[in-house]
Amino acid sequence: MAADVQHAHHLLDQLGPGPLAAVVHLLETIVSLEDRDALSDAERKAVSEADEWLKHNQPIPHEEVLAEFGLTMADWDKMGHEPSEETPRHNG
């Protein structure tokens, strides 16, 4: 692993400002995803409870849950592409 780190440093030293910024952003994203993959105790418990529930119950289709809110899959897809309507909060 040390050789990989040394090689990465050597390659990073050869990059200009634009490509270096892109690589830094990529690395930040990868690290963030790895951090997010670690489950807390509460999350592990919730997953365990859901697994246990599914042993005795049928899963509820996404479309059925959306219908309870008067939504369709098309609405759901559209919402995924629209910016949130929440107003950003600023400190101060």
mmCIF file of the C-alpha atoms, coordinates in Angstrom:
data_MODEL
# 
_entry.id   MODEL 
# 
loop_
_atom_site.group_PDB 
_atom_site.id 
_atom_site.type_symbol 
_atom_site.label_atom_id 
_atom_site.label_alt_id 
_atom_site.label_comp_id 
_atom_site.label_asym_id 
_atom_site.label_entity_id 
_atom_site.label_seq_id 
_atom_site.pdbx_PDB_ins_code 
_atom_site.Cartn_x 
_atom_site.Cartn_y 
_atom_site.Cartn_z 
_atom_site.occupancy 
_atom_site.B_iso_or_equiv 
_atom_site.pdbx_formal_charge 
_atom_site.auth_seq_id 
_atom_site.auth_comp_id 
_atom_site.auth_asym_id 
_atom_site.auth_atom_id 
_atom_site.pdbx_PDB_model_num 
ATOM 1  C CA . MET A 1 1  ? 0.000   0.000   0.000   1.00 0.00 ? 1  MET A CA 1 
ATOM 2  C CA . ALA A 1 2  ? 2.855   2.393   0.746   1.00 0.00 ? 2  ALA A CA 1 
ATOM 3  C CA . ALA A 1 3  ? 4.062   2.001   -2.834  1.00 0.00 ? 3  ALA A CA 1 
ATOM 4  C CA . ASP A 1 4  ? 0.577   2.908   -4.106  1.00 0.00 ? 4  ASP A CA 1 
ATOM 5  C CA . VAL A 1 5  ? 0.497   6.034   -1.928  1.00 0.00 ? 5  VAL A CA 1 
ATOM 6  C CA . GLN A 1 6  ? 3.952   7.060   -3.112  1.00 0.00 ? 6  GLN A CA 1 
ATOM 7  C CA . HIS A 1 7  ? 2.944   6.477   -6.737  1.00 0.00 ? 7  HIS A CA 1 
ATOM 8  C CA . ALA A 1 8  ? -0.248  8.528   -6.226  1.00 0.00 ? 8  ALA A CA 1 
ATOM 9  C CA . HIS A 1 9  ? 1.782   11.405  -4.762  1.00 0.00 ? 9  HIS A CA 1 
ATOM 10 C CA . HIS A 1 10 ? 4.133   11.261  -7.738  1.00 0.00 ? 10 HIS A CA 1 
ATOM 11 C CA . LEU A 1 11 ? 1.221   11.422  -10.181 1.00 0.00 ? 11 LEU A CA 1 
ATOM 12 C CA . LEU A 1 12 ? -0.528  14.225  -8.268  1.00 0.00 ? 12 LEU A CA 1 
ATOM 13 C CA . ASP A 1 13 ? 2.666   16.294  -8.353  1.00 0.00 ? 13 ASP A CA 1 
ATOM 14 C CA . GLN A 1 14 ? 2.505   16.199  -12.166 1.00 0.00 ? 14 GLN A CA 1 
ATOM 15 C CA . LEU A 1 15 ? -1.038  17.598  -12.452 1.00 0.00 ? 15 LEU A CA 1 
ATOM 16 C CA . GLY A 1 16 ? -1.945  21.182  -13.208 1.00 0.00 ? 16 GLY A CA 1 
ATOM 17 C CA . PRO A 1 17 ? -4.432  23.151  -11.061 1.00 0.00 ? 17 PRO A CA 1 
ATOM 18 C CA . GLY A 1 18 ? -7.578  22.143  -12.992 1.00 0.00 ? 18 GLY A CA 1 
ATOM 19 C CA . PRO A 1 19 ? -6.991  18.385  -13.119 1.00 0.00 ? 19 PRO A CA 1 
ATOM 20 C CA . LEU A 1 20 ? -5.690  18.433  -9.535  1.00 0.00 ? 20 LEU A CA 1 
ATOM 21 C CA . ALA A 1 21 ? -8.908  20.077  -8.324  1.00 0.00 ? 21 ALA A CA 1 
ATOM 22 C CA . ALA A 1 22 ? -10.930 17.428  -10.173 1.00 0.00 ? 22 ALA A CA 1 
ATOM 23 C CA . VAL A 1 23 ? -8.940  14.608  -8.560  1.00 0.00 ? 23 VAL A CA 1 
ATOM 24 C CA . VAL A 1 24 ? -9.325  16.186  -5.112  1.00 0.00 ? 24 VAL A CA 1 
ATOM 25 C CA . HIS A 1 25 ? -13.097 16.414  -5.639  1.00 0.00 ? 25 HIS A CA 1 
ATOM 26 C CA . LEU A 1 26 ? -13.199 12.775  -6.739  1.00 0.00 ? 26 LEU A CA 1 
ATOM 27 C CA . LEU A 1 27 ? -11.217 11.681  -3.681  1.00 0.00 ? 27 LEU A CA 1 
ATOM 28 C CA . GLU A 1 28 ? -13.500 13.686  -1.372  1.00 0.00 ? 28 GLU A CA 1 
ATOM 29 C CA . THR A 1 29 ? -16.512 11.967  -2.937  1.00 0.00 ? 29 THR A CA 1 
ATOM 30 C CA . ILE A 1 30 ? -14.987 8.518   -2.527  1.00 0.00 ? 30 ILE A CA 1 
ATOM 31 C CA . VAL A 1 31 ? -14.088 9.173   1.126   1.00 0.00 ? 31 VAL A CA 1 
ATOM 32 C CA . SER A 1 32 ? -17.565 10.566  1.782   1.00 0.00 ? 32 SER A CA 1 
ATOM 33 C CA . LEU A 1 33 ? -19.169 7.449   0.277   1.00 0.00 ? 33 LEU A CA 1 
ATOM 34 C CA . GLU A 1 34 ? -16.995 5.191   2.417   1.00 0.00 ? 34 GLU A CA 1 
ATOM 35 C CA . ASP A 1 35 ? -17.936 7.141   5.552   1.00 0.00 ? 35 ASP A CA 1 
ATOM 36 C CA . ARG A 1 36 ? -21.597 6.911   4.614   1.00 0.00 ? 36 ARG A CA 1 
ATOM 37 C CA . ASP A 1 37 ? -21.360 3.135   4.189   1.00 0.00 ? 37 ASP A CA 1 
ATOM 38 C CA . ALA A 1 38 ? -20.513 2.689   7.876   1.00 0.00 ? 38 ALA A CA 1 
ATOM 39 C CA . LEU A 1 39 ? -23.717 2.017   9.808   1.00 0.00 ? 39 LEU A CA 1 
ATOM 40 C CA . SER A 1 40 ? -24.381 3.313   13.281  1.00 0.00 ? 40 SER A CA 1 
ATOM 41 C CA . ASP A 1 41 ? -25.728 0.969   15.966  1.00 0.00 ? 41 ASP A CA 1 
ATOM 42 C CA . ALA A 1 42 ? -29.201 2.480   15.502  1.00 0.00 ? 42 ALA A CA 1 
ATOM 43 C CA . GLU A 1 43 ? -29.032 1.896   11.732  1.00 0.00 ? 43 GLU A CA 1 
ATOM 44 C CA . ARG A 1 44 ? -27.889 -1.711  12.226  1.00 0.00 ? 44 ARG A CA 1 
ATOM 45 C CA . LYS A 1 45 ? -30.791 -2.255  14.625  1.00 0.00 ? 45 LYS A CA 1 
ATOM 46 C CA . ALA A 1 46 ? -33.268 -0.761  12.122  1.00 0.00 ? 46 ALA A CA 1 
ATOM 47 C CA . VAL A 1 47 ? -31.958 -3.010  9.325   1.00 0.00 ? 47 VAL A CA 1 
ATOM 48 C CA . SER A 1 48 ? -32.193 -6.040  11.592  1.00 0.00 ? 48 SER A CA 1 
ATOM 49 C CA . GLU A 1 49 ? -35.785 -5.153  12.534  1.00 0.00 ? 49 GLU A CA 1 
ATOM 50 C CA . ALA A 1 50 ? -36.703 -4.664  8.872   1.00 0.00 ? 50 ALA A CA 1 
ATOM 51 C CA . ASP A 1 51 ? -35.168 -8.030  7.979   1.00 0.00 ? 51 ASP A CA 1 
ATOM 52 C CA . GLU A 1 52 ? -37.157 -9.682  10.754  1.00 0.00 ? 52 GLU A CA 1 
ATOM 53 C CA . TRP A 1 53 ? -40.360 -7.948  9.595   1.00 0.00 ? 53 TRP A CA 1 
ATOM 54 C CA . LEU A 1 54 ? -39.803 -9.174  6.040   1.00 0.00 ? 54 LEU A CA 1 
ATOM 55 C CA . LYS A 1 55 ? -39.582 -12.771 7.266   1.00 0.00 ? 55 LYS A CA 1 
ATOM 56 C CA . HIS A 1 56 ? -43.276 -12.569 8.227   1.00 0.00 ? 56 HIS A CA 1 
ATOM 57 C CA . ASN A 1 57 ? -44.693 -9.913  5.874   1.00 0.00 ? 57 ASN A CA 1 
ATOM 58 C CA . GLN A 1 58 ? -44.775 -9.113  2.178   1.00 0.00 ? 58 GLN A CA 1 
ATOM 59 C CA . PRO A 1 59 ? -42.877 -6.003  1.075   1.00 0.00 ? 59 PRO A CA 1 
ATOM 60 C CA . ILE A 1 60 ? -45.057 -3.027  0.214   1.00 0.00 ? 60 ILE A CA 1 
ATOM 61 C CA . PRO A 1 61 ? -44.565 -1.917  -3.413  1.00 0.00 ? 61 PRO A CA 1 
ATOM 62 C CA . HIS A 1 62 ? -43.217 1.598   -3.876  1.00 0.00 ? 62 HIS A CA 1 
ATOM 63 C CA . GLU A 1 63 ? -46.161 2.457   -6.141  1.00 0.00 ? 63 GLU A CA 1 
ATOM 64 C CA . GLU A 1 64 ? -48.594 1.542   -3.359  1.00 0.00 ? 64 GLU A CA 1 
ATOM 65 C CA . VAL A 1 65 ? -46.866 3.796   -0.828  1.00 0.00 ? 65 VAL A CA 1 
ATOM 66 C CA . LEU A 1 66 ? -46.804 6.682   -3.324  1.00 0.00 ? 66 LEU A CA 1 
ATOM 67 C CA . ALA A 1 67 ? -50.513 6.163   -4.102  1.00 0.00 ? 67 ALA A CA 1 
ATOM 68 C CA . GLU A 1 68 ? -51.323 6.697   -0.411  1.00 0.00 ? 68 GLU A CA 1 
ATOM 69 C CA . PHE A 1 69 ? -49.911 10.212  -0.875  1.00 0.00 ? 69 PHE A CA 1 
ATOM 70 C CA . GLY A 1 70 ? -51.695 10.746  -4.182  1.00 0.00 ? 70 GLY A CA 1 
ATOM 71 C CA . LEU A 1 71 ? -48.476 10.353  -6.184  1.00 0.00 ? 71 LEU A CA 1 
ATOM 72 C CA . THR A 1 72 ? -47.414 8.219   -9.131  1.00 0.00 ? 72 THR A CA 1 
ATOM 73 C CA . MET A 1 73 ? -44.017 6.888   -10.165 1.00 0.00 ? 73 MET A CA 1 
ATOM 74 C CA . ALA A 1 74 ? -43.915 9.672   -12.772 1.00 0.00 ? 74 ALA A CA 1 
ATOM 75 C CA . ASP A 1 75 ? -44.383 12.211  -9.963  1.00 0.00 ? 75 ASP A CA 1 
ATOM 76 C CA . TRP A 1 76 ? -41.596 10.526  -7.997  1.00 0.00 ? 76 TRP A CA 1 
ATOM 77 C CA . ASP A 1 77 ? -39.221 10.601  -10.970 1.00 0.00 ? 77 ASP A CA 1 
ATOM 78 C CA . LYS A 1 78 ? -40.044 14.262  -11.625 1.00 0.00 ? 78 LYS A CA 1 
ATOM 79 C CA . MET A 1 79 ? -39.397 15.165  -7.974  1.00 0.00 ? 79 MET A CA 1 
ATOM 80 C CA . GLY A 1 80 ? -35.972 13.554  -8.224  1.00 0.00 ? 80 GLY A CA 1 
ATOM 81 C CA . HIS A 1 81 ? -34.979 15.985  -10.970 1.00 0.00 ? 81 HIS A CA 1 
ATOM 82 C CA . GLU A 1 82 ? -36.401 19.175  -9.454  1.00 0.00 ? 82 GLU A CA 1 
ATOM 83 C CA . PRO A 1 83 ? -34.531 21.332  -6.923  1.00 0.00 ? 83 PRO A CA 1 
ATOM 84 C CA . SER A 1 84 ? -35.909 21.393  -3.412  1.00 0.00 ? 84 SER A CA 1 
ATOM 85 C CA . GLU A 1 85 ? -38.347 24.213  -2.640  1.00 0.00 ? 85 GLU A CA 1 
ATOM 86 C CA . GLU A 1 86 ? -36.881 24.668  0.830   1.00 0.00 ? 86 GLU A CA 1 
ATOM 87 C CA . THR A 1 87 ? -35.403 28.088  1.523   1.00 0.00 ? 87 THR A CA 1 
ATOM 88 C CA . PRO A 1 88 ? -31.737 27.876  2.492   1.00 0.00 ? 88 PRO A CA 1 
ATOM 89 C CA . ARG A 1 89 ? -31.039 28.923  6.066   1.00 0.00 ? 89 ARG A CA 1 
ATOM 90 C CA . HIS A 1 90 ? -28.143 31.216  6.794   1.00 0.00 ? 90 HIS A CA 1 
ATOM 91 C CA . ASN A 1 91 ? -26.472 31.699  10.149  1.00 0.00 ? 91 ASN A CA 1 
ATOM 92 C CA . GLY A 1 92 ? -26.207 35.231  11.401  1.00 0.00 ? 92 GLY A CA 1 
# 
